[in-house]
Amino acid sequence: MASENAIVAVSKTLVWLLAQGCPRQEFGLSEGDFVLVQAEDLARRRPQPGVSVLLHRVKLNIAQRDQSPRRRGLDDVPRALPIELHYVITPWAQNAELQHSLLGWVMHFFERCPSLRDDLLNQVWPGSFGPDESVPLIADVPEASADLFARAGVILPPSVALVARVLIN
């Protein structure tokens, strides 16, 4: 099972994958234009052109938690902590056409990348995941996260929302 570094490993891997997979010259971007941000970064200033990855919510996966070894009567087995990492991935550009094109690329990219394998996660953050582990990526409803940001006074451009499901040991 994943270590306590799983959250940062997933976050950094998402940024790294986007930076490596993007046809950067087509969009006029460099590797440094793909960034991991905090909500306050978006509230303070509009990011430079590129793609931001924001972890905006972490949730305990109750359904998976109920299936833990302890619930099945195996008290000597450590209980895993199943969590859901909710991300908002936002393209930033100087004009709407470029921003929409980048948004389409991001959506298509994650459609072709349904999960993150342990070898990739450990390459970005060594020792975070055990052998044969993977992190599924599931499309989320972006309206829920957009409402949260709007209440905080942050208006995000059209974005992609993803959920990554992780078991932490």
C-alpha positions as semicolon CSV with decimal commas, in nm:
position;residue;x (nm);y (nm);z (nm)
1;M;0,000;0,000;0,000
2;A;0,099;0,358;-0,050
3;S;0,297;0,551;0,208
4;E;0,198;0,882;0,363
5;N;0,377;1,045;0,068
6;A;0,107;0,915;-0,168
7;I;-0,074;1,248;-0,188
8;V;0,229;1,447;-0,298
9;A;0,334;1,163;-0,530
10;V;-0,002;1,168;-0,711
11;S;-0,006;1,549;-0,732
12;K;0,347;1,577;-0,868
13;T;0,289;1,288;-1,110
14;L;-0,016;1,461;-1,258
15;V;0,189;1,776;-1,318
16;W;0,482;1,578;-1,462
17;L;0,258;1,374;-1,694
18;L;0,089;1,684;-1,831
19;A;0,423;1,857;-1,888
20;Q;0,571;1,553;-2,063
21;G;0,264;1,464;-2,269
22;C;0,166;1,808;-2,392
23;P;0,269;1,924;-2,739
24;R;0,422;2,230;-2,570
25;Q;0,546;2,401;-2,885
26;E;0,198;2,386;-3,035
27;F;0,064;2,574;-2,731
28;G;0,371;2,795;-2,678
29;L;0,444;2,643;-2,336
30;S;0,751;2,520;-2,153
31;E;0,783;2,247;-1,891
32;G;0,778;2,514;-1,619
33;D;0,430;2,625;-1,728
34;F;0,276;2,315;-1,568
35;V;0,243;2,386;-1,195
36;L;0,101;2,249;-0,874
37;V;-0,089;2,529;-0,699
38;Q;-0,278;2,601;-0,378
39;A;-0,616;2,773;-0,369
40;E;-0,460;3,092;-0,233
41;D;-0,232;3,107;-0,541
42;L;-0,543;3,135;-0,757
43;A;-0,709;3,388;-0,525
44;R;-0,406;3,620;-0,523
45;R;-0,331;3,639;-0,893
46;R;-0,416;3,488;-1,227
47;P;-0,155;3,227;-1,319
48;Q;0,070;3,269;-1,621
49;P;-0,023;3,078;-1,937
50;G;0,002;2,706;-1,876
51;V;-0,181;2,441;-1,677
52;S;-0,239;2,445;-1,303
53;V;-0,314;2,138;-1,093
54;L;-0,500;2,210;-0,770
55;L;-0,583;1,955;-0,501
56;H;-0,892;2,119;-0,358
57;R;-1,046;1,843;-0,147
58;V;-0,945;1,517;0,022
59;K;-1,218;1,278;0,126
60;L;-1,230;0,947;0,308
61;N;-1,377;0,679;0,079
62;I;-1,637;0,532;0,318
63;A;-1,738;0,244;0,089
64;Q;-1,380;0,121;0,062
65;R;-1,317;0,183;0,433
66;D;-1,599;-0,058;0,524
67;Q;-1,414;-0,336;0,338
68;S;-1,095;-0,299;0,540
69;P;-0,937;-0,610;0,697
70;R;-1,043;-0,506;1,047
71;R;-1,410;-0,502;0,943
72;R;-1,365;-0,856;0,811
73;G;-1,232;-0,981;1,147
74;L;-0,858;-0,971;1,075
75;D;-0,746;-0,757;1,368
76;D;-0,374;-0,820;1,319
77;V;-0,373;-0,670;0,968
78;P;-0,312;-0,294;0,952
79;R;-0,613;-0,098;0,837
80;A;-0,573;0,090;0,512
81;L;-0,687;0,448;0,475
82;P;-0,879;0,480;0,146
83;I;-0,892;0,840;0,033
84;E;-1,015;1,033;-0,268
85;L;-0,807;1,322;-0,395
86;H;-1,018;1,578;-0,582
87;Y;-0,826;1,782;-0,838
88;V;-0,913;2,078;-1,058
89;I;-0,689;2,106;-1,362
90;T;-0,714;2,445;-1,531
91;P;-0,561;2,564;-1,857
92;W;-0,456;2,930;-1,860
93;A;-0,395;3,117;-2,184
94;Q;-0,383;3,468;-2,327
95;N;-0,687;3,413;-2,549
96;A;-1,000;3,198;-2,548
97;E;-0,909;2,992;-2,854
98;L;-0,579;2,877;-2,709
99;Q;-0,737;2,815;-2,369
100;H;-1,016;2,603;-2,520
101;S;-0,772;2,409;-2,734
102;L;-0,558;2,337;-2,429
103;L;-0,868;2,236;-2,232
104;G;-0,961;1,988;-2,505
105;W;-0,610;1,846;-2,501
106;V;-0,617;1,802;-2,120
107;M;-0,956;1,628;-2,135
108;H;-0,842;1,394;-2,411
109;F;-0,514;1,326;-2,228
110;F;-0,691;1,204;-1,914
111;E;-0,940;1,002;-2,118
112;R;-0,638;0,803;-2,243
113;C;-0,481;0,784;-1,895
114;P;-0,731;0,602;-1,669
115;S;-0,479;0,529;-1,392
116;L;-0,130;0,599;-1,261
117;R;0,101;0,296;-1,219
118;D;0,342;0,246;-0,927
119;D;0,652;0,272;-1,150
120;L;0,546;0,617;-1,269
121;L;0,443;0,739;-0,923
122;N;0,771;0,614;-0,770
123;Q;0,972;0,775;-1,049
124;V;0,832;1,115;-0,952
125;W;0,834;1,055;-0,573
126;P;1,048;0,748;-0,488
127;G;0,919;0,488;-0,243
128;S;0,561;0,613;-0,235
129;F;0,386;0,306;-0,374
130;G;0,435;-0,068;-0,352
131;P;0,476;-0,300;-0,649
132;D;0,172;-0,351;-0,870
133;E;-0,020;-0,064;-0,712
134;S;-0,208;0,184;-0,925
135;V;-0,419;0,492;-0,869
136;P;-0,740;0,509;-1,073
137;L;-0,834;0,849;-1,215
138;I;-1,206;0,917;-1,242
139;A;-1,376;1,214;-1,406
140;D;-1,552;1,434;-1,151
141;V;-1,830;1,690;-1,180
142;P;-1,655;2,027;-1,229
143;E;-1,960;2,232;-1,129
144;A;-1,927;2,131;-0,762
145;S;-1,571;2,262;-0,740
146;A;-1,655;2,574;-0,943
147;D;-1,928;2,662;-0,692
148;L;-1,680;2,630;-0,405
149;F;-1,438;2,868;-0,574
150;A;-1,709;3,116;-0,673
151;R;-1,819;3,141;-0,308
152;A;-1,458;3,223;-0,221
153;G;-1,447;3,493;-0,490
154;V;-1,233;3,296;-0,737
155;I;-1,373;3,255;-1,087
156;L;-1,197;2,971;-1,266
157;P;-1,201;2,934;-1,642
158;P;-1,339;2,604;-1,774
159;S;-1,147;2,326;-1,601
160;V;-1,117;1,949;-1,576
161;A;-1,209;1,782;-1,248
162;L;-1,054;1,447;-1,153
163;V;-1,067;1,214;-0,855
164;A;-0,769;0,992;-0,771
165;R;-0,840;0,699;-0,539
166;V;-0,553;0,598;-0,310
167;L;-0,505;0,342;-0,031
168;I;-0,259;0,469;0,229
169;N;-0,103;0,218;0,466
